[in-house]
Amino acid sequence: MTNYIKTLEAISAERAEKLQVLHERIEWMRAHLLSAKFVGVGADGDRKDWIATADVLRFVEELRSSI
């Protein structure tokens, strides 16, 4: 019974750590999307709120790899 509880505690700790990493990466992505790179109008008059799909795909892959 003790080994079973220790195993469950280890699994729980591992999942909590993975969840924390996911939260941190999501917050990093959110901060990136709110950065000056995507706010306002550029010097050429174009909107700066366009999102590079490569950035989004990279973020998604990072999230997927941390599961």
BELUR-V352223 format. One record per backbone hydrogen bond with DSSP energy under -0.5 kcal/mol. NH is the residue of the N-H (numbers start at 1). CO is the residue of the C=O. Records with the same first field share a line. If there is no record, write none. Layout:
NH=CO + CO
This chain:
5=1
6=2
7=3
8=4
9=5
10=6
11=7
12=8
13=9
14=10
15=11
16=12
17=13
18=14
19=15
20=16
21=17
22=18
23=19
24=20
25=21
26=22
27=23
28=24
29=25
30=26
31=27
32=28
33=29
34=30
35=32
38=35
39=36
42=46
45=42
48=40
53=51
55=52
56=52
57=53
58=54
59=55
60=56
61=57
62=58
63=59
64=60
65=61
66=62 + 63
67=64
